[in-house]
């Protein structure tokens, strides 16, 4: 599922040292809304 893939990608990006802001902007550039991006980042940190 797209959201599952996005969560996995966000987790890897944050683990690699990307800022949450950068990850959020990249998610939004691929079509996620700001609120969806925040939720994806929150889920990726669990």
PDB file of N, CA, C and O in Angstrom:
ATOM      1  N   UNK A   1       0.843  -1.207   0.000  1.00  0.00           N
ATOM      2  CA  UNK A   1       0.000   0.000   0.000  1.00  0.00           C
ATOM      3  C   UNK A   1       0.877   1.255   0.000  1.00  0.00           C
ATOM      4  O   UNK A   1       1.967   1.261   0.572  1.00  0.00           O
ATOM      5  N   UNK A   2       0.400   2.292  -0.632  1.00  0.00           N
ATOM      6  CA  UNK A   2       1.184   3.525  -0.753  1.00  0.00           C
ATOM      7  C   UNK A   2       1.594   4.083   0.599  1.00  0.00           C
ATOM      8  O   UNK A   2       2.739   4.497   0.785  1.00  0.00           O
ATOM      9  N   UNK A   3       0.651   4.095   1.553  1.00  0.00           N
ATOM     10  CA  UNK A   3       0.977   4.691   2.846  1.00  0.00           C
ATOM     11  C   UNK A   3       2.044   3.878   3.561  1.00  0.00           C
ATOM     12  O   UNK A   3       2.945   4.443   4.180  1.00  0.00           O
ATOM     13  N   UNK A   4       1.950   2.561   3.482  1.00  0.00           N
ATOM     14  CA  UNK A   4       2.952   1.705   4.114  1.00  0.00           C
ATOM     15  C   UNK A   4       4.330   1.962   3.521  1.00  0.00           C
ATOM     16  O   UNK A   4       5.323   2.037   4.245  1.00  0.00           O
ATOM     17  N   UNK A   5       4.382   2.098   2.201  1.00  0.00           N
ATOM     18  CA  UNK A   5       5.658   2.384   1.537  1.00  0.00           C
ATOM     19  C   UNK A   5       6.184   3.746   1.962  1.00  0.00           C
ATOM     20  O   UNK A   5       7.384   3.914   2.179  1.00  0.00           O
ATOM     21  N   UNK A   6       5.284   4.720   2.079  1.00  0.00           N
ATOM     22  CA  UNK A   6       5.698   6.067   2.482  1.00  0.00           C
ATOM     23  C   UNK A   6       6.242   6.062   3.907  1.00  0.00           C
ATOM     24  O   UNK A   6       7.229   6.739   4.195  1.00  0.00           O
ATOM     25  N   UNK A   7       5.606   5.303   4.801  1.00  0.00           N
ATOM     26  CA  UNK A   7       6.081   5.210   6.184  1.00  0.00           C
ATOM     27  C   UNK A   7       7.470   4.576   6.214  1.00  0.00           C
ATOM     28  O   UNK A   7       8.357   5.054   6.922  1.00  0.00           O
ATOM     29  N   UNK A   8       7.661   3.506   5.450  1.00  0.00           N
ATOM     30  CA  UNK A   8       8.972   2.851   5.406  1.00  0.00           C
ATOM     31  C   UNK A   8      10.035   3.798   4.872  1.00  0.00           C
ATOM     32  O   UNK A   8      11.145   3.869   5.400  1.00  0.00           O
ATOM     33  N   UNK A   9       9.677   4.529   3.813  1.00  0.00           N
ATOM     34  CA  UNK A   9      10.627   5.480   3.229  1.00  0.00           C
ATOM     35  C   UNK A   9      10.957   6.592   4.225  1.00  0.00           C
ATOM     36  O   UNK A   9      12.121   6.961   4.380  1.00  0.00           O
ATOM     37  N   UNK A  10       9.938   7.125   4.897  1.00  0.00           N
ATOM     38  CA  UNK A  10      10.160   8.212   5.855  1.00  0.00           C
ATOM     39  C   UNK A  10      11.054   7.744   6.995  1.00  0.00           C
ATOM     40  O   UNK A  10      11.945   8.476   7.428  1.00  0.00           O
ATOM     41  N   UNK A  11      10.820   6.523   7.484  1.00  0.00           N
ATOM     42  CA  UNK A  11      11.652   5.980   8.563  1.00  0.00           C
ATOM     43  C   UNK A  11      13.106   5.894   8.116  1.00  0.00           C
ATOM     44  O   UNK A  11      14.012   6.291   8.848  1.00  0.00           O
ATOM     45  N   UNK A  12      13.323   5.372   6.910  1.00  0.00           N
ATOM     46  CA  UNK A  12      14.688   5.241   6.397  1.00  0.00           C
ATOM     47  C   UNK A  12      15.336   6.609   6.218  1.00  0.00           C
ATOM     48  O   UNK A  12      16.511   6.788   6.537  1.00  0.00           O
ATOM     49  N   UNK A  13      14.579   7.569   5.711  1.00  0.00           N
ATOM     50  CA  UNK A  13      15.127   8.908   5.470  1.00  0.00           C
ATOM     51  C   UNK A  13      15.510   9.582   6.784  1.00  0.00           C
ATOM     52  O   UNK A  13      16.584  10.176   6.888  1.00  0.00           O
ATOM     53  N   UNK A  14      14.638   9.493   7.784  1.00  0.00           N
ATOM     54  CA  UNK A  14      14.929  10.104   9.085  1.00  0.00           C
ATOM     55  C   UNK A  14      16.108   9.389   9.744  1.00  0.00           C
ATOM     56  O   UNK A  14      16.980  10.031  10.328  1.00  0.00           O
ATOM     57  N   UNK A  15      16.130   8.060   9.649  1.00  0.00           N
ATOM     58  CA  UNK A  15      17.259   7.301  10.206  1.00  0.00           C
ATOM     59  C   UNK A  15      18.573   7.690   9.534  1.00  0.00           C
ATOM     60  O   UNK A  15      19.633   7.642  10.158  1.00  0.00           O
ATOM     61  N   UNK A  16      18.500   8.075   8.255  1.00  0.00           N
ATOM     62  CA  UNK A  16      19.698   8.459   7.505  1.00  0.00           C
ATOM     63  C   UNK A  16      20.110   9.906   7.769  1.00  0.00           C
ATOM     64  O   UNK A  16      21.105  10.387   7.225  1.00  0.00           O
ATOM     65  N   UNK A  17      19.335  10.595   8.609  1.00  0.00           N
ATOM     66  CA  UNK A  17      19.728  11.940   9.002  1.00  0.00           C
ATOM     67  C   UNK A  17      18.950  13.075   8.355  1.00  0.00           C
ATOM     68  O   UNK A  17      19.259  14.245   8.585  1.00  0.00           O
ATOM     69  N   UNK A  18      17.941  12.745   7.545  1.00  0.00           N
ATOM     70  CA  UNK A  18      17.105  13.795   6.959  1.00  0.00           C
ATOM     71  C   UNK A  18      16.262  14.439   8.060  1.00  0.00           C
ATOM     72  O   UNK A  18      15.842  13.766   9.001  1.00  0.00           O
ATOM     73  N   UNK A  19      16.020  15.731   7.938  1.00  0.00           N
ATOM     74  CA  UNK A  19      15.146  16.400   8.904  1.00  0.00           C
ATOM     75  C   UNK A  19      13.694  16.025   8.611  1.00  0.00           C
ATOM     76  O   UNK A  19      13.345  15.682   7.482  1.00  0.00           O
ATOM     77  N   UNK A  20      12.853  16.095   9.651  1.00  0.00           N
ATOM     78  CA  UNK A  20      11.433  15.822   9.440  1.00  0.00           C
ATOM     79  C   UNK A  20      10.842  16.816   8.450  1.00  0.00           C
ATOM     80  O   UNK A  20       9.970  16.464   7.655  1.00  0.00           O
ATOM     81  N   UNK A  21      11.319  18.062   8.501  1.00  0.00           N
ATOM     82  CA  UNK A  21      10.811  19.074   7.568  1.00  0.00           C
ATOM     83  C   UNK A  21      11.120  18.685   6.127  1.00  0.00           C
ATOM     84  O   UNK A  21      10.271  18.807   5.245  1.00  0.00           O
ATOM     85  N   UNK A  22      12.346  18.214   5.899  1.00  0.00           N
ATOM     86  CA  UNK A  22      12.742  17.787   4.554  1.00  0.00           C
ATOM     87  C   UNK A  22      11.905  16.597   4.095  1.00  0.00           C
ATOM     88  O   UNK A  22      11.438  16.556   2.957  1.00  0.00           O
ATOM     89  N   UNK A  23      11.722  15.636   4.988  1.00  0.00           N
ATOM     90  CA  UNK A  23      10.923  14.456   4.655  1.00  0.00           C
ATOM     91  C   UNK A  23       9.488  14.875   4.330  1.00  0.00           C
ATOM     92  O   UNK A  23       8.896  14.384   3.369  1.00  0.00           O
ATOM     93  N   UNK A  24       8.933  15.783   5.134  1.00  0.00           N
ATOM     94  CA  UNK A  24       7.573  16.260   4.905  1.00  0.00           C
ATOM     95  C   UNK A  24       7.442  16.938   3.542  1.00  0.00           C
ATOM     96  O   UNK A  24       6.480  16.700   2.812  1.00  0.00           O
ATOM     97  N   UNK A  25       8.413  17.779   3.208  1.00  0.00           N
ATOM     98  CA  UNK A  25       8.373  18.465   1.912  1.00  0.00           C
ATOM     99  C   UNK A  25       8.443  17.462   0.758  1.00  0.00           C
ATOM    100  O   UNK A  25       7.755  17.611  -0.252  1.00  0.00           O
ATOM    101  N   UNK A  26       9.282  16.445   0.926  1.00  0.00           N
ATOM    102  CA  UNK A  26       9.404  15.435  -0.133  1.00  0.00           C
ATOM    103  C   UNK A  26       8.109  14.631  -0.273  1.00  0.00           C
ATOM    104  O   UNK A  26       7.688  14.321  -1.387  1.00  0.00           O
ATOM    105  N   UNK A  27       7.481  14.295   0.851  1.00  0.00           N
ATOM    106  CA  UNK A  27       6.197  13.591   0.786  1.00  0.00           C
ATOM    107  C   UNK A  27       5.157  14.454   0.079  1.00  0.00           C
ATOM    108  O   UNK A  27       4.410  13.970  -0.771  1.00  0.00           O
ATOM    109  N   UNK A  28       5.115  15.740   0.440  1.00  0.00           N
ATOM    110  CA  UNK A  28       4.130  16.629  -0.180  1.00  0.00           C
ATOM    111  C   UNK A  28       4.390  16.782  -1.676  1.00  0.00           C
ATOM    112  O   UNK A  28       3.453  16.936  -2.460  1.00  0.00           O
ATOM    113  N   UNK A  29       5.660  16.740  -2.071  1.00  0.00           N
ATOM    114  CA  UNK A  29       5.978  16.881  -3.498  1.00  0.00           C
ATOM    115  C   UNK A  29       5.522  15.662  -4.292  1.00  0.00           C
ATOM    116  O   UNK A  29       5.380  15.735  -5.513  1.00  0.00           O
ATOM    117  N   UNK A  30       5.292  14.537  -3.604  1.00  0.00           N
ATOM    118  CA  UNK A  30       4.817  13.344  -4.304  1.00  0.00           C
ATOM    119  C   UNK A  30       3.309  13.159  -4.157  1.00  0.00           C
ATOM    120  O   UNK A  30       2.766  12.129  -4.558  1.00  0.00           O
ATOM    121  N   UNK A  31       2.630  14.160  -3.579  1.00  0.00           N
ATOM    122  CA  UNK A  31       1.171  14.128  -3.590  1.00  0.00           C
ATOM    123  C   UNK A  31       0.474  13.970  -2.254  1.00  0.00           C
ATOM    124  O   UNK A  31      -0.754  14.026  -2.193  1.00  0.00           O
ATOM    125  N   UNK A  32       1.229  13.774  -1.180  1.00  0.00           N
ATOM    126  CA  UNK A  32       0.601  13.697   0.137  1.00  0.00           C
ATOM    127  C   UNK A  32       0.296  15.109   0.630  1.00  0.00           C
ATOM    128  O   UNK A  32       1.021  16.053   0.312  1.00  0.00           O
ATOM    129  N   UNK A  33      -0.775  15.250   1.404  1.00  0.00           N
ATOM    130  CA  UNK A  33      -1.090  16.552   1.995  1.00  0.00           C
ATOM    131  C   UNK A  33      -0.176  16.789   3.194  1.00  0.00           C
ATOM    132  O   UNK A  33       0.504  15.874   3.658  1.00  0.00           O
ATOM    133  N   UNK A  34      -0.169  18.025   3.687  1.00  0.00           N
ATOM    134  CA  UNK A  34       0.661  18.343   4.854  1.00  0.00           C
ATOM    135  C   UNK A  34       0.256  17.496   6.055  1.00  0.00           C
ATOM    136  O   UNK A  34       1.115  16.980   6.769  1.00  0.00           O
ATOM    137  N   UNK A  35      -1.045  17.351   6.281  1.00  0.00           N
ATOM    138  CA  UNK A  35      -1.483  16.562   7.438  1.00  0.00           C
ATOM    139  C   UNK A  35      -1.160  15.080   7.258  1.00  0.00           C
ATOM    140  O   UNK A  35      -0.804  14.402   8.222  1.00  0.00           O
ATOM    141  N   UNK A  36      -1.282  14.575   6.034  1.00  0.00           N
ATOM    142  CA  UNK A  36      -0.903  13.183   5.775  1.00  0.00           C
ATOM    143  C   UNK A  36       0.590  12.988   5.993  1.00  0.00           C
ATOM    144  O   UNK A  36       1.017  11.980   6.555  1.00  0.00           O
ATOM    145  N   UNK A  37       1.379  13.955   5.547  1.00  0.00           N
ATOM    146  CA  UNK A  37       2.829  13.859   5.711  1.00  0.00           C
ATOM    147  C   UNK A  37       3.201  13.793   7.182  1.00  0.00           C
ATOM    148  O   UNK A  37       4.052  12.996   7.578  1.00  0.00           O
ATOM    149  N   UNK A  38       2.557  14.640   7.999  1.00  0.00           N
ATOM    150  CA  UNK A  38       2.837  14.638   9.435  1.00  0.00           C
ATOM    151  C   UNK A  38       2.476  13.286  10.040  1.00  0.00           C
ATOM    152  O   UNK A  38       3.226  12.749  10.856  1.00  0.00           O
ATOM    153  N   UNK A  39       1.338  12.738   9.647  1.00  0.00           N
ATOM    154  CA  UNK A  39       0.913  11.439  10.172  1.00  0.00           C
ATOM    155  C   UNK A  39       1.889  10.340   9.757  1.00  0.00           C
ATOM    156  O   UNK A  39       2.223   9.467  10.558  1.00  0.00           O
ATOM    157  N   UNK A  40       2.343  10.384   8.507  1.00  0.00           N
ATOM    158  CA  UNK A  40       3.308   9.386   8.028  1.00  0.00           C
ATOM    159  C   UNK A  40       4.589   9.465   8.847  1.00  0.00           C
ATOM    160  O   UNK A  40       5.131   8.439   9.257  1.00  0.00           O
ATOM    161  N   UNK A  41       5.078  10.687   9.089  1.00  0.00           N
ATOM    162  CA  UNK A  41       6.300  10.857   9.880  1.00  0.00           C
ATOM    163  C   UNK A  41       6.084  10.357  11.307  1.00  0.00           C
ATOM    164  O   UNK A  41       6.944   9.674  11.865  1.00  0.00           O
ATOM    165  N   UNK A  42       4.934  10.696  11.898  1.00  0.00           N
ATOM    166  CA  UNK A  42       4.645  10.218  13.260  1.00  0.00           C
ATOM    167  C   UNK A  42       4.646   8.694  13.303  1.00  0.00           C
ATOM    168  O   UNK A  42       5.224   8.103  14.214  1.00  0.00           O
ATOM    169  N   UNK A  43       4.007   8.054  12.330  1.00  0.00           N
ATOM    170  CA  UNK A  43       3.954   6.594  12.296  1.00  0.00           C
ATOM    171  C   UNK A  43       5.332   5.989  12.065  1.00  0.00           C
ATOM    172  O   UNK A  43       5.637   4.910  12.573  1.00  0.00           O
ATOM    173  N   UNK A  44       6.161   6.687  11.298  1.00  0.00           N
ATOM    174  CA  UNK A  44       7.494   6.147  10.998  1.00  0.00           C
ATOM    175  C   UNK A  44       8.383   6.122  12.234  1.00  0.00           C
ATOM    176  O   UNK A  44       9.383   5.405  12.262  1.00  0.00           O
ATOM    177  N   UNK A  45       8.028   6.900  13.259  1.00  0.00           N
ATOM    178  CA  UNK A  45       8.857   6.979  14.468  1.00  0.00           C
ATOM    179  C   UNK A  45       8.461   5.950  15.516  1.00  0.00           C
ATOM    180  O   UNK A  45       9.069   5.902  16.585  1.00  0.00           O
ATOM    181  N   UNK A  46       7.459   5.130  15.237  1.00  0.00           N
ATOM    182  CA  UNK A  46       7.017   4.145  16.226  1.00  0.00           C
ATOM    183  C   UNK A  46       7.923   2.931  16.254  1.00  0.00           C
ATOM    184  O   UNK A  46       7.691   2.006  17.032  1.00  0.00           O
TER     185      UNK A  46
END
